[in-house]
């Protein structure tokens, strides 16, 4: 496996670890490392757990749990509730399927309770989201955090850590050529 292949595999494992980290506590972490040159991912580690690193085991990516997904989903629900109003001649964007589904759910909940849509809380909508819709929202949020076109996103931070780990690996595994 050459350096580019290693980097691609490490990035793939880092992406998976990043997604898994959304389901763990803030004091837990997942590490991606090279074990004798082979990209490997740890189990979920507690704050006190340690992995010994050295020339045969080199840390390339570490991500701690981030239990913010629920709040972010609620924010998406809040955003979906807002129906944009035209301010000029610019056409309004069509609502996404997720926004349409959330709006339909709010209408249905309000109808069932015989109250106004505005009286349905975002927490209630969240609690009633079908699993497939919840999964779609989670995936979009994680993908946004991973690859948003911003100065810093999770992918760029992972690549920075991976490059550092690969540099250590390459330096410790340089083959000496004798003449």
C-alpha positions in Angstrom: 0.0 0.0 0.0 1.5 3.3 -1.0 1.2 6.6 0.8 -1.8 7.9 -1.3 -3.7 4.6 -0.8 -3.0 4.8 2.9 -4.2 8.4 3.0 -7.4 7.5 1.2 -8.1 4.6 3.5 -7.3 6.7 6.6 -9.7 9.4 5.4 -12.4 6.8 4.8 -12.0 5.4 8.3 -11.8 9.0 9.7 -15.2 9.8 8.0 -16.8 6.7 9.6 -15.3 7.6 13.0 -16.6 11.1 12.7 -20.1 9.9 12.0 -19.9 7.4 14.9 -18.7 10.1 17.2 -22.1 11.8 16.9 -23.5 8.9 18.9 -21.0 8.9 21.8 -20.5 11.1 24.9 -18.1 14.0 24.9 -15.6 12.1 27.2 -15.4 9.2 24.7 -13.3 9.1 21.6 -12.4 7.1 18.5 -8.9 6.9 17.1 -7.7 6.0 13.6 -4.1 4.8 13.4 -1.6 2.9 11.3 -0.7 -0.5 12.8 2.3 -1.7 11.0 1.3 0.5 8.1 -2.3 -0.8 7.9 -5.1 1.8 8.6 -7.0 0.7 11.7 -9.8 2.2 13.8 -10.2 1.8 17.5 -13.3 0.8 19.4 -15.0 3.6 21.4 -12.5 4.6 24.0 -13.2 6.2 27.4 -11.4 9.3 28.6 -9.0 7.2 30.7 -8.3 4.6 28.0 -4.9 4.8 26.4 -3.4 3.2 23.3 0.4 3.0 23.3 1.8 4.5 20.1 5.2 4.1 18.7 6.9 3.2 15.4 4.5 0.3 14.7 1.4 2.2 15.8 1.0 5.8 14.7 -2.0 7.9 15.6 -3.5 9.6 12.5 -6.9 10.9 13.6 -8.8 11.3 16.9 -12.4 12.5 17.3 -14.3 13.0 20.6 -18.0 12.4 21.0 -20.2 15.4 20.1 -23.8 15.0 21.3 -25.0 18.1 19.4 -26.9 16.2 16.7 -30.3 16.5 18.6 -30.0 20.2 18.9 -28.9 20.6 15.3 -31.9 18.5 14.2 -34.2 20.8 16.2 -32.6 23.7 14.4 -33.3 22.1 11.1 -37.0 21.7 12.1 -37.1 25.3 13.2 -35.7 26.3 9.8 -38.1 24.1 7.9 -41.1 25.8 9.7 -40.1 29.1 8.1 -41.7 29.7 4.7 -39.6 32.3 3.0 -41.4 35.4 1.7 -40.3 37.1 -1.5 -38.4 40.4 -0.9 -37.7 41.2 -4.5 -38.0 39.6 -8.0 -35.7 36.7 -7.0 -37.6 33.5 -7.2 -37.9 31.5 -4.0 -36.1 28.2 -3.8 -38.3 25.1 -3.8 -38.5 23.5 -0.3 -36.5 20.3 0.0 -38.3 17.0 0.5 -37.2 17.1 4.2 -38.7 20.6 4.6 -41.9 19.5 3.0 -42.1 16.4 5.2 -41.5 18.4 8.3 -44.2 20.9 7.3 -46.7 18.1 6.6 -45.9 16.6 10.0 -46.6 19.9 11.7 -49.9 20.2 9.9 -50.9 16.7 10.8 -49.9 17.0 14.5 -51.8 20.3 14.7 -54.9 18.8 13.0 -54.8 15.8 15.3 -54.6 18.0 18.4 -57.0 20.6 16.9 -54.6 23.4 17.6 -52.7 25.9 15.4 -49.5 24.9 13.7 -47.6 27.5 15.6 -48.5 25.7 18.9 -46.6 22.5 17.8 -43.2 22.7 19.3 -40.1 21.6 17.4 -39.4 19.1 20.2 -42.8 17.5 19.5 -42.0 17.3 15.8 -38.6 15.8 16.6 -40.2 13.2 18.9 -42.6 12.2 16.0 -40.1 12.1 13.2 -40.2 8.8 11.3 -36.9 6.9 11.5 -36.2 7.2 7.8 -36.7 11.0 7.9 -34.6 11.3 11.1 -31.8 9.3 9.4 -31.9 11.5 6.4 -31.6 14.7 8.4 -28.8 13.2 10.5 -26.9 12.2 7.3 -27.3 15.7 5.8 -26.1 17.4 9.0 -23.1 15.1 9.3 -22.2 15.5 5.7 -22.5 19.3 6.1 -20.2 19.3 9.1 -17.7 17.0 7.3 -17.5 18.8 4.0 -19.0 22.3 4.2 -17.4 24.9 2.0 -15.9 26.8 5.0 -12.4 27.6 6.1 -12.5 24.8 8.6 -14.6 21.7 8.3 -14.2 18.2 9.8 -12.7 16.8 6.7 -10.0 19.4 6.5 -9.2 18.9 10.2 -9.0 15.1 9.6 -6.7 15.6 6.6 -4.4 17.7 8.7 -4.1 15.1 11.4 -3.8 12.3 8.8 -1.0 14.2 7.0 0.9 14.5 10.3 0.5 10.8 11.1 1.7 9.8 7.6 4.7 12.1 7.9 5.7 10.3 11.1 5.1 7.0 9.5 7.1 7.8 6.4 9.9 9.2 8.5 10.1 6.1 10.6 9.9 3.7 7.7 12.4 5.2 5.3 14.3 2.6 3.5 18.0 3.2 3.6 19.5 2.6 0.2 23.2 1.6 0.3 25.5 2.1 -2.7 
